[in-house]
Amino acid sequence: MAKCDEGYLCEVCGEPVESITGSDLYLRYVIGEIDSRALLASPERHLGCNPTLAQFISDDAFPEVVASGPFAKEHLDEEDVARRTDLVTRGWRRLKEVRRLKLPISEYPLPEVRGGSSE
């Protein structure tokens, strides 16, 4: 997605990740888990193919994802789950926003990740 905003193959299912709003890679960039240099070198996944991350998106426009195993929300500290849900949900909403606004990649991350203040 870095060059054309579409077309990377998911390392899990092998299908194209056709939209930035379905991209695990770009969501991790927006929330500060990877830096811009990693965008071209890291594997891509659909959000649904990474339930460990996608389970933290809480938005009516995103289908609920339930993770299983030791990293499922039900096995994690409630305060950590609340913080992670807030961050990941804001990150996913930011992906929708950057797509609509056609921002440069350097402006994709959330303000606190870019060094600005948190909203």
ZITAQUI-V945515 format. One record per residue. N is the residue number from 1. RES is the residue in one small letter. PHI is phi as a letter, one per 40 degrees, with the letter a starting at -180 (NA if undefined). Layout:
N_RES_PHI + N_RES_PHI
//
This chain:
1_m_NA + 2_a_d + 3_k_c + 4_c_b + 5_d_g + 6_e_a + 7_g_h + 8_y_c + 9_l_c + 10_c_c + 11_e_c + 12_v_c + 13_c_b + 14_g_g + 15_e_c + 16_p_c + 17_v_c + 18_e_c + 19_s_b + 20_i_c + 21_t_c + 22_g_b + 23_s_c + 24_d_c + 25_l_c + 26_y_c + 27_l_c + 28_r_c + 29_y_c + 30_v_c + 31_i_c + 32_g_g + 33_e_c + 34_i_b + 35_d_c + 36_s_c + 37_r_c + 38_a_c + 39_l_c + 40_l_c + 41_a_b + 42_s_c + 43_p_c + 44_e_b + 45_r_a + 46_h_c + 47_l_d + 48_g_c + 49_c_c + 50_n_b + 51_p_c + 52_t_c + 53_l_c + 54_a_c + 55_q_c + 56_f_c + 57_i_c + 58_s_b + 59_d_a + 60_d_d + 61_a_c + 62_f_b + 63_p_c + 64_e_d + 65_v_b + 66_v_b + 67_a_c + 68_s_b + 69_g_g + 70_p_c + 71_f_c + 72_a_c + 73_k_d + 74_e_c + 75_h_b + 76_l_b + 77_d_c + 78_e_d + 79_e_c + 80_d_c + 81_v_c + 82_a_c + 83_r_c + 84_r_c + 85_t_c + 86_d_c + 87_l_c + 88_v_c + 89_t_c + 90_r_c + 91_g_c + 92_w_c + 93_r_c + 94_r_c + 95_l_d + 96_k_c + 97_e_c + 98_v_c + 99_r_c + 100_r_c + 101_l_c + 102_k_f + 103_l_c + 104_p_c + 105_i_d + 106_s_c + 107_e_c + 108_y_c + 109_p_d + 110_l_d + 111_p_d + 112_e_c + 113_v_c + 114_r_c + 115_g_h + 116_g_c + 117_s_c + 118_s_c + 119_e_c
//
